[in-house]
């Protein structure tokens, strides 16, 4: 039981960090030197969309 709870907590932390990084890139708060800002915005959206798809897939898998 404790291992399962720890896995869920770590998964949630990963989702939150991914969303924070993605939205930071979209708002141009988080940047990478020598990378154009438009590339950062696109990469940020890819991170956010990928995270949302991963969450939906995990929920669907858990529902089976």
Rosetta constraint file for C-alpha pairs under 8 A:
AtomPair CA 1 CA 5 HARMONIC 6.27 0.50
AtomPair CA 2 CA 6 HARMONIC 6.09 0.50
AtomPair CA 3 CA 7 HARMONIC 6.17 0.50
AtomPair CA 4 CA 8 HARMONIC 6.35 0.50
AtomPair CA 5 CA 9 HARMONIC 6.25 0.50
AtomPair CA 6 CA 10 HARMONIC 6.11 0.50
AtomPair CA 7 CA 11 HARMONIC 6.06 0.50
AtomPair CA 8 CA 12 HARMONIC 6.16 0.50
AtomPair CA 9 CA 13 HARMONIC 6.22 0.50
AtomPair CA 10 CA 14 HARMONIC 6.20 0.50
AtomPair CA 11 CA 15 HARMONIC 6.29 0.50
AtomPair CA 12 CA 16 HARMONIC 6.19 0.50
AtomPair CA 13 CA 17 HARMONIC 6.11 0.50
AtomPair CA 14 CA 18 HARMONIC 6.06 0.50
AtomPair CA 15 CA 19 HARMONIC 6.17 0.50
AtomPair CA 15 CA 51 HARMONIC 6.61 0.50
AtomPair CA 15 CA 55 HARMONIC 7.81 0.50
AtomPair CA 16 CA 20 HARMONIC 6.06 0.50
AtomPair CA 17 CA 21 HARMONIC 6.11 0.50
AtomPair CA 18 CA 22 HARMONIC 6.04 0.50
AtomPair CA 18 CA 47 HARMONIC 6.83 0.50
AtomPair CA 18 CA 48 HARMONIC 7.12 0.50
AtomPair CA 18 CA 51 HARMONIC 6.72 0.50
AtomPair CA 19 CA 23 HARMONIC 5.97 0.50
AtomPair CA 19 CA 47 HARMONIC 7.31 0.50
AtomPair CA 19 CA 48 HARMONIC 5.68 0.50
AtomPair CA 19 CA 51 HARMONIC 7.02 0.50
AtomPair CA 20 CA 24 HARMONIC 5.90 0.50
AtomPair CA 21 CA 25 HARMONIC 6.16 0.50
AtomPair CA 21 CA 30 HARMONIC 7.28 0.50
AtomPair CA 21 CA 44 HARMONIC 7.31 0.50
AtomPair CA 21 CA 47 HARMONIC 7.87 0.50
AtomPair CA 22 CA 26 HARMONIC 6.25 0.50
AtomPair CA 22 CA 43 HARMONIC 7.56 0.50
AtomPair CA 22 CA 44 HARMONIC 4.17 0.50
AtomPair CA 22 CA 45 HARMONIC 6.36 0.50
AtomPair CA 22 CA 46 HARMONIC 7.74 0.50
AtomPair CA 22 CA 47 HARMONIC 5.23 0.50
AtomPair CA 22 CA 48 HARMONIC 5.27 0.50
AtomPair CA 23 CA 27 HARMONIC 6.10 0.50
AtomPair CA 23 CA 44 HARMONIC 6.24 0.50
AtomPair CA 23 CA 45 HARMONIC 7.66 0.50
AtomPair CA 23 CA 48 HARMONIC 7.12 0.50
AtomPair CA 24 CA 28 HARMONIC 5.98 0.50
AtomPair CA 24 CA 29 HARMONIC 5.08 0.50
AtomPair CA 24 CA 30 HARMONIC 4.90 0.50
AtomPair CA 24 CA 44 HARMONIC 7.42 0.50
AtomPair CA 25 CA 29 HARMONIC 6.18 0.50
AtomPair CA 25 CA 30 HARMONIC 4.95 0.50
AtomPair CA 25 CA 31 HARMONIC 6.30 0.50
AtomPair CA 25 CA 40 HARMONIC 5.66 0.50
AtomPair CA 25 CA 41 HARMONIC 5.67 0.50
AtomPair CA 25 CA 43 HARMONIC 7.36 0.50
AtomPair CA 25 CA 44 HARMONIC 4.85 0.50
AtomPair CA 26 CA 40 HARMONIC 6.78 0.50
AtomPair CA 26 CA 41 HARMONIC 4.37 0.50
AtomPair CA 26 CA 42 HARMONIC 7.38 0.50
AtomPair CA 26 CA 43 HARMONIC 7.93 0.50
AtomPair CA 26 CA 44 HARMONIC 5.05 0.50
AtomPair CA 26 CA 45 HARMONIC 6.61 0.50
AtomPair CA 27 CA 41 HARMONIC 7.35 0.50
AtomPair CA 28 CA 37 HARMONIC 7.08 0.50
AtomPair CA 28 CA 40 HARMONIC 7.34 0.50
AtomPair CA 28 CA 41 HARMONIC 7.06 0.50
AtomPair CA 31 CA 35 HARMONIC 7.82 0.50
AtomPair CA 31 CA 37 HARMONIC 7.67 0.50
AtomPair CA 31 CA 40 HARMONIC 6.96 0.50
AtomPair CA 32 CA 40 HARMONIC 7.74 0.50
AtomPair CA 35 CA 39 HARMONIC 6.74 0.50
AtomPair CA 35 CA 40 HARMONIC 6.96 0.50
AtomPair CA 36 CA 40 HARMONIC 6.59 0.50
AtomPair CA 37 CA 41 HARMONIC 6.27 0.50
AtomPair CA 38 CA 42 HARMONIC 6.26 0.50
AtomPair CA 39 CA 43 HARMONIC 6.02 0.50
AtomPair CA 40 CA 44 HARMONIC 5.96 0.50
AtomPair CA 41 CA 45 HARMONIC 6.34 0.50
AtomPair CA 42 CA 46 HARMONIC 6.28 0.50
AtomPair CA 43 CA 47 HARMONIC 6.24 0.50
AtomPair CA 44 CA 48 HARMONIC 6.26 0.50
AtomPair CA 45 CA 49 HARMONIC 5.96 0.50
AtomPair CA 46 CA 50 HARMONIC 5.83 0.50
AtomPair CA 47 CA 51 HARMONIC 6.04 0.50
AtomPair CA 48 CA 52 HARMONIC 6.25 0.50
AtomPair CA 49 CA 53 HARMONIC 6.14 0.50
AtomPair CA 50 CA 54 HARMONIC 6.07 0.50
AtomPair CA 51 CA 55 HARMONIC 6.18 0.50
AtomPair CA 52 CA 56 HARMONIC 6.24 0.50
AtomPair CA 53 CA 57 HARMONIC 6.11 0.50
AtomPair CA 54 CA 58 HARMONIC 6.08 0.50
AtomPair CA 55 CA 59 HARMONIC 6.19 0.50
AtomPair CA 56 CA 60 HARMONIC 6.18 0.50
AtomPair CA 57 CA 61 HARMONIC 6.08 0.50
AtomPair CA 58 CA 62 HARMONIC 6.12 0.50
AtomPair CA 59 CA 63 HARMONIC 6.13 0.50
AtomPair CA 60 CA 64 HARMONIC 6.64 0.50
